[in-house]
Amino acid sequence: MTSTILIDASSAPESGPPRSVRQTPAPSSGHTFGGVFRSERIKFTSLRSIRLTLLITVVCGLAMSTLIAALWSGEMNAGGMGDMFGPGDAGLQGYLLFAATMSAPFLALVFGVLGVFAISSEYSSGMILSTLTAVPKRGPVYLAKAVLLAVVSGLTAAALVLGGLGIAVLFYPPSAAALGAGVVISGALGTIAYLVLISLFAFGIAALLRSTAGGVAVVAGVTFVLPIVFQVLSITNWDWVGVAMSYLPTPLGSTLASGLTEVAAGPSYWGALIAMLVWAAVTVVPAAILFQRRDAR
């Protein structure tokens, strides 16, 4: 059998010096922080647990403010303001802060749960592997999650505090004259900062443990169990117990919610703010280091 091979010379390369070829640069694999942040925002807001937590937070917080304002405004209308919050402007300021910030210690755990969900949900679902495959540089991912959590928790806390102030004024209109007082403004901002830092503290805990249940348990222990333990220890009359207890998150939140006023014992307003920053940094910074170094599983 004979085989015939046909060669088409029309497609053969021309003789002579090679022509210059224009190189097309390969697409960049880098990711801007804005793009990573938008991706994290989409994932964060699409979680049903996050939406439910935010809804419960706002509803419970405003409901507590309504209940407090309804109870105490009746007493104030009856002329009992001096007995509860003091006379004059100080009484109005105390009433506003009490109605707007009293729910903060109780909602601290809810903000902690929000911080835990912000990162642990990806570990529980295994989606963290896809996230780190899409964005190999882990630093921007961790930073975007933390910044997004701070923004969301800050907006939620602001809605609670401002809504509480509005409810307080609605029930007792004369208190509107004290809205611009430094004590009220600093107390409102201090409460917002406290709730944001609690959520970041919980975020760091969850990033360290990579467990939703573990993160919630630790946050609950720090915010509710530790104060009870120190209350029991206070019967020993050891001096260090009272000092240590004043630096727990819950007492620090109460100090921040009181605004720029004189404090009889424990840290001042600014001292409490610094202490809360330390609480958040103690978990967020080590978690950031481990997030970059250890395996994603």
C-alpha positions in Angstrom: 0.0 0.0 0.0 1.3 3.4 -0.9 0.6 6.5 1.3 0.6 10.0 -0.1 1.4 13.0 2.1 0.2 16.4 0.9 2.1 19.4 2.2 0.5 22.8 1.9 3.4 25.2 1.6 1.1 28.3 1.7 1.1 28.2 5.5 4.8 27.8 5.8 6.7 30.6 7.6 8.4 33.1 5.3 12.1 33.1 5.1 14.0 36.1 6.4 14.4 37.7 9.8 11.7 37.0 12.3 9.0 39.6 12.8 8.5 41.2 16.2 5.7 39.7 18.1 3.6 41.9 20.4 3.3 40.3 23.8 0.0 40.5 25.6 0.5 40.9 29.3 -1.1 38.3 31.5 -4.0 39.4 33.5 -3.1 40.5 37.1 -4.1 38.1 39.8 -4.1 40.8 42.5 -7.1 41.9 44.4 -7.9 45.4 45.6 -9.1 45.8 49.2 -12.3 47.4 47.9 -13.1 44.3 45.9 -12.3 42.0 48.8 -14.5 44.2 51.1 -17.4 44.0 48.6 -17.1 40.3 48.4 -17.1 40.0 52.2 -20.1 42.3 52.4 -22.1 40.2 50.0 -21.3 37.0 51.9 -22.0 38.7 55.3 -25.4 40.1 54.4 -26.5 36.9 52.6 -26.2 34.8 55.8 -29.6 34.2 57.4 -28.1 33.9 60.9 -26.6 37.4 60.5 -29.8 39.0 59.4 -31.7 37.3 62.2 -29.2 38.4 64.8 -29.4 42.0 63.6 -33.2 41.9 63.6 -33.3 40.5 67.2 -30.8 43.0 68.3 -32.7 46.0 67.0 -36.1 44.8 68.2 -35.0 43.8 71.7 -33.0 47.0 72.2 -35.7 49.4 71.1 -38.3 47.3 73.1 -36.2 47.7 76.2 -35.8 51.4 75.6 -39.5 51.8 75.2 -40.3 49.9 78.4 -37.8 51.9 80.4 -39.0 55.2 79.0 -42.6 54.3 79.6 -41.9 53.4 83.2 -39.7 56.3 84.2 -41.4 59.0 82.3 -44.5 58.4 84.3 -42.6 58.9 87.5 -40.9 62.0 86.1 -44.3 63.4 85.1 -45.4 62.8 88.6 -42.5 64.9 89.9 -40.2 62.2 91.0 -37.2 63.0 88.7 -35.1 64.4 91.5 -35.4 61.1 93.5 -34.3 59.0 90.5 -31.8 61.0 88.4 -31.3 64.2 90.3 -32.7 67.7 89.8 -32.6 69.9 86.8 -30.4 69.3 83.8 -28.6 66.4 85.4 -31.9 64.6 85.9 -32.8 65.0 82.2 -29.4 63.8 81.1 -29.6 60.8 83.4 -33.0 59.9 82.1 -31.9 60.1 78.5 -28.8 57.9 79.0 -30.8 55.4 81.2 -33.4 54.9 78.5 -30.9 54.8 75.5 -28.0 52.8 77.0 -29.5 50.5 79.7 -30.0 47.7 77.2 -26.3 47.7 76.2 -25.0 45.3 78.9 -27.8 42.8 78.0 -27.2 43.2 74.2 -23.4 42.8 74.5 -23.8 39.0 74.2 -25.9 39.5 71.0 -23.1 41.7 69.5 -20.7 39.0 70.6 -22.7 36.4 68.7 -22.6 38.7 65.7 -18.8 38.9 65.9 -18.6 35.1 66.1 -20.8 34.6 63.1 -18.7 37.0 61.1 -15.9 34.5 60.7 -16.9 31.2 62.2 -19.7 30.6 59.7 -17.2 30.1 56.9 -15.2 27.6 58.9 -18.3 25.6 59.8 -19.5 25.5 56.2 -16.0 25.0 54.7 -16.4 28.1 52.5 -13.2 29.5 54.0 -11.3 27.2 51.6 -13.0 28.9 48.6 -12.5 32.3 50.0 -8.7 31.8 50.5 -8.5 30.1 47.0 -10.0 33.2 45.4 -7.9 35.6 47.5 -4.6 33.9 48.4 -3.4 36.9 50.3 -5.0 36.3 53.7 -4.3 39.7 55.2 -6.9 41.6 53.1 -9.5 38.9 53.8 -9.1 39.2 57.6 -9.0 43.0 57.5 -12.0 43.2 55.3 -14.0 40.9 57.7 -13.0 42.9 60.7 -13.7 46.3 59.1 -17.1 45.1 57.8 -18.0 43.8 61.3 -17.0 47.1 62.8 -19.1 49.0 60.3 -22.2 46.8 60.7 -22.0 46.6 64.5 -21.4 50.4 64.7 -24.4 51.2 62.5 -26.6 48.7 64.5 -25.4 50.2 67.9 -26.0 53.7 66.6 -29.5 52.8 65.5 -30.2 51.4 69.0 -28.8 54.4 70.9 -30.3 57.1 68.7 -33.6 55.2 68.6 -33.5 55.0 72.4 -32.9 58.7 72.7 -35.8 59.4 70.3 -38.1 57.1 72.3 -37.0 58.8 75.6 -37.9 62.2 74.2 -41.2 60.9 72.8 -42.3 59.8 76.2 -40.9 62.8 78.0 -40.6 65.8 75.6 -38.8 68.2 78.1 -35.8 65.9 78.0 -35.1 67.1 74.4 -33.4 70.1 75.9 -30.6 67.9 77.2 -29.8 66.0 74.0 -26.9 68.3 73.2 -25.2 67.9 76.6 -21.7 66.6 76.7 -22.6 63.8 79.1 -25.4 62.5 76.8 -23.2 62.7 73.6 -20.2 61.1 75.3 -22.4 58.4 76.8 -24.1 57.6 73.5 -20.7 57.4 71.7 -19.2 55.4 74.5 -22.0 52.8 74.3 -21.6 52.5 70.5 -17.8 52.1 71.0 -18.4 49.5 73.7 -20.7 47.3 71.5 -18.4 47.6 68.5 -15.4 46.5 70.5 -17.3 43.6 72.1 -18.1 42.4 68.6 -14.5 42.7 67.6 -13.4 40.8 70.7 -15.8 38.0 69.9 -14.5 38.1 66.3 -11.0 37.5 67.5 -12.1 34.7 69.8 -13.9 32.9 66.9 -10.9 33.3 64.6 -8.7 31.7 67.2 -11.0 28.8 68.0 -12.6 28.5 64.5 -15.7 27.3 66.2 -19.1 28.9 66.5 -20.1 27.1 69.7 -16.7 27.7 71.3 -16.7 31.4 70.4 -20.2 32.0 71.8 -19.3 30.1 75.0 -16.2 32.2 75.6 -18.0 35.5 75.0 -20.8 34.5 77.3 -18.4 33.5 79.9 -16.5 36.8 79.8 -19.6 39.0 79.6 -21.9 37.2 82.1 -20.1 34.5 84.1 -16.9 36.3 85.0 -18.8 39.2 86.7 -20.7 36.7 88.8 -17.5 34.9 89.8 -15.9 38.2 90.9 -19.1 39.1 92.8 -18.6 35.9 94.8 -14.9 36.6 95.3 -15.7 40.0 96.6 -16.8 38.5 99.9 -13.1 37.8 100.6 -12.4 41.5 100.9 -9.3 41.1 98.8 -8.4 44.5 97.3 -7.4 43.1 93.9 -10.8 41.6 93.3 -12.6 45.0 93.2 -9.9 46.4 90.9 -9.9 43.5 88.5 -13.7 43.4 88.4 -13.9 47.1 87.3 -11.8 46.2 84.2 -14.2 43.5 83.0 -16.1 44.4 79.8 -19.5 44.7 81.5 -18.4 47.3 84.1 -16.3 49.1 81.5 -19.5 49.3 79.3 -21.4 50.8 82.2 -18.7 53.4 82.6 -18.7 54.3 79.0 -22.5 54.6 79.0 -22.4 57.0 81.8 -20.5 59.6 79.7 -17.9 62.1 80.8 -18.8 62.2 84.5 -16.8 61.8 87.7 -16.2 58.2 88.6 -16.0 57.4 92.3 -14.0 54.2 91.8 -12.5 52.3 88.9 -11.3 53.6 85.6 -12.4 56.9 84.1 -14.3 57.3 80.9 -11.1 57.4 78.8 -9.5 54.7 80.9 -12.5 52.5 80.2 -12.3 53.1 76.5 -8.6 52.2 76.5 -9.3 49.1 78.5 -11.9 48.0 76.0 -9.5 48.6 73.1 -7.0 46.3 74.9 -9.7 43.6 75.3 -10.4 43.7 71.6 -6.7 43.9 70.6 -5.8 40.9 72.8 -7.9 38.6 70.6 -7.9 40.3 67.2 -4.1 40.7 66.8 -3.1 37.1 67.7 -6.0 35.8 65.5 -4.7 37.9 62.6 -1.2 36.3 63.0 -2.6 32.8 63.2 -5.0 33.4 60.3 -2.1 34.0 58.0 0.2 31.2 59.3 -1.9 28.1 59.9 -3.9 25.8 57.6 -7.4 27.0 56.7 -9.0 23.8 57.8 
